[in-house]
Amino acid sequence: MRRGAVYHGHKPVRFVLKLIGWIVLVAVVLAIFMFFWFRRYIVYTDDGLRVQVPYLAETMTD
């Protein structure tokens, strides 16, 4: 080994940037998946868009 050569390891900034990148990528993929999954439940009204999911709707009980 050369005199004065020191192994510094991985830079923590690079690790944090990679971690943030992966989190953003997963969030984008999840958002795209949710958009296409809930597309069938989107209802267009005069007031704008509404999402009516049958299994999240409140049930009427007498």
C-alpha atoms as an extended CHARMM CRD file, in Angstrom:
* protein
*
        62  EXT
         1         1  MET       CA              0.0000000000        0.0000000000        0.0000000000  PROA      1               0.0000000000
         2         2  ARG       CA              1.2410000000        3.4490000000       -0.7980000000  PROA      2               0.0000000000
         3         3  ARG       CA              2.2680000000        5.6360000000        2.0280000000  PROA      3               0.0000000000
         4         4  GLY       CA             -0.5260000000        8.0810000000        2.9210000000  PROA      4               0.0000000000
         5         5  ALA       CA             -3.1890000000        6.1940000000        0.9470000000  PROA      5               0.0000000000
         6         6  VAL       CA             -6.3460000000        5.8710000000        3.0380000000  PROA      6               0.0000000000
         7         7  TYR       CA             -9.5570000000        4.1090000000        2.0790000000  PROA      7               0.0000000000
         8         8  HSD       CA            -12.4370000000        6.4860000000        2.7200000000  PROA      8               0.0000000000
         9         9  GLY       CA            -15.3230000000        4.1940000000        1.7800000000  PROA      9               0.0000000000
        10        10  HSD       CA            -18.4830000000        5.2700000000        0.0300000000  PROA      10              0.0000000000
        11        11  LYS       CA            -19.5680000000        8.8430000000        0.2400000000  PROA      11              0.0000000000
        12        12  PRO       CA            -22.7100000000        9.2350000000        2.3820000000  PROA      12              0.0000000000
        13        13  VAL       CA            -24.0830000000       11.9410000000        0.0700000000  PROA      13              0.0000000000
        14        14  ARG       CA            -24.0870000000        9.5080000000       -2.8470000000  PROA      14              0.0000000000
        15        15  PHE       CA            -25.9420000000        6.9190000000       -0.7400000000  PROA      15              0.0000000000
        16        16  VAL       CA            -28.5680000000        9.4650000000        0.3270000000  PROA      16              0.0000000000
        17        17  LEU       CA            -29.0810000000       10.6150000000       -3.2680000000  PROA      17              0.0000000000
        18        18  LYS       CA            -29.5110000000        7.0180000000       -4.4410000000  PROA      18              0.0000000000
        19        19  LEU       CA            -31.9770000000        6.3670000000       -1.6340000000  PROA      19              0.0000000000
        20        20  ILE       CA            -34.0030000000        9.4640000000       -2.4940000000  PROA      20              0.0000000000
        21        21  GLY       CA            -33.9300000000        8.4680000000       -6.1680000000  PROA      21              0.0000000000
        22        22  TRP       CA            -35.2860000000        5.0020000000       -5.4050000000  PROA      22              0.0000000000
        23        23  ILE       CA            -38.0160000000        6.4220000000       -3.1710000000  PROA      23              0.0000000000
        24        24  VAL       CA            -39.0900000000        8.8630000000       -5.8960000000  PROA      24              0.0000000000
        25        25  LEU       CA            -39.0450000000        6.0970000000       -8.5160000000  PROA      25              0.0000000000
        26        26  VAL       CA            -41.2080000000        3.8070000000       -6.3800000000  PROA      26              0.0000000000
        27        27  ALA       CA            -43.6260000000        6.6720000000       -5.6490000000  PROA      27              0.0000000000
        28        28  VAL       CA            -43.9840000000        7.4890000000       -9.3640000000  PROA      28              0.0000000000
        29        29  VAL       CA            -44.5500000000        3.8480000000      -10.3180000000  PROA      29              0.0000000000
        30        30  LEU       CA            -47.1080000000        3.4890000000       -7.5210000000  PROA      30              0.0000000000
        31        31  ALA       CA            -48.9210000000        6.6580000000       -8.6110000000  PROA      31              0.0000000000
        32        32  ILE       CA            -49.0970000000        5.4310000000      -12.2260000000  PROA      32              0.0000000000
        33        33  PHE       CA            -50.3790000000        2.0450000000      -11.0710000000  PROA      33              0.0000000000
        34        34  MET       CA            -53.0450000000        3.6550000000       -8.8700000000  PROA      34              0.0000000000
        35        35  PHE       CA            -54.1540000000        5.9450000000      -11.6960000000  PROA      35              0.0000000000
        36        36  PHE       CA            -54.7460000000        3.0400000000      -14.0540000000  PROA      36              0.0000000000
        37        37  TRP       CA            -56.3050000000        0.8780000000      -11.3100000000  PROA      37              0.0000000000
        38        38  PHE       CA            -58.8070000000        3.5640000000      -10.2130000000  PROA      38              0.0000000000
        39        39  ARG       CA            -59.4930000000        4.8300000000      -13.7450000000  PROA      39              0.0000000000
        40        40  ARG       CA            -62.6760000000        2.7560000000      -13.9440000000  PROA      40              0.0000000000
        41        41  TYR       CA            -64.0170000000        4.4730000000      -10.8200000000  PROA      41              0.0000000000
        42        42  ILE       CA            -63.5040000000        8.0720000000      -12.0190000000  PROA      42              0.0000000000
        43        43  VAL       CA            -66.8020000000        9.8760000000      -12.5740000000  PROA      43              0.0000000000
        44        44  TYR       CA            -66.9870000000       13.1310000000      -14.5130000000  PROA      44              0.0000000000
        45        45  THR       CA            -69.5290000000       15.5980000000      -13.0970000000  PROA      45              0.0000000000
        46        46  ASP       CA            -70.2820000000       19.2890000000      -13.5710000000  PROA      46              0.0000000000
        47        47  ASP       CA            -68.3410000000       19.9580000000      -10.3570000000  PROA      47              0.0000000000
        48        48  GLY       CA            -65.2400000000       18.1580000000      -11.6370000000  PROA      48              0.0000000000
        49        49  LEU       CA            -63.7740000000       14.7050000000      -11.2190000000  PROA      49              0.0000000000
        50        50  ARG       CA            -64.8640000000       12.3250000000       -8.4740000000  PROA      50              0.0000000000
        51        51  VAL       CA            -63.6060000000        8.8980000000       -7.5800000000  PROA      51              0.0000000000
        52        52  GLN       CA            -66.3630000000        6.5270000000       -6.5140000000  PROA      52              0.0000000000
        53        53  VAL       CA            -64.8750000000        3.2950000000       -5.2260000000  PROA      53              0.0000000000
        54        54  PRO       CA            -67.6120000000        0.7940000000       -4.3310000000  PROA      54              0.0000000000
        55        55  TYR       CA            -65.7940000000       -0.8830000000       -1.4540000000  PROA      55              0.0000000000
        56        56  LEU       CA            -64.9110000000        2.4590000000        0.1880000000  PROA      56              0.0000000000
        57        57  ALA       CA            -68.4450000000        3.8980000000        0.0080000000  PROA      57              0.0000000000
        58        58  GLU       CA            -70.4930000000        4.2260000000        3.1600000000  PROA      58              0.0000000000
        59        59  THR       CA            -73.3600000000        1.7740000000        3.3320000000  PROA      59              0.0000000000
        60        60  MET       CA            -76.8690000000        2.8510000000        4.2080000000  PROA      60              0.0000000000
        61        61  THR       CA            -78.3490000000        0.8630000000        7.0620000000  PROA      61              0.0000000000
        62        62  ASP       CA            -81.9470000000        1.1810000000        8.2790000000  PROA      62              0.0000000000
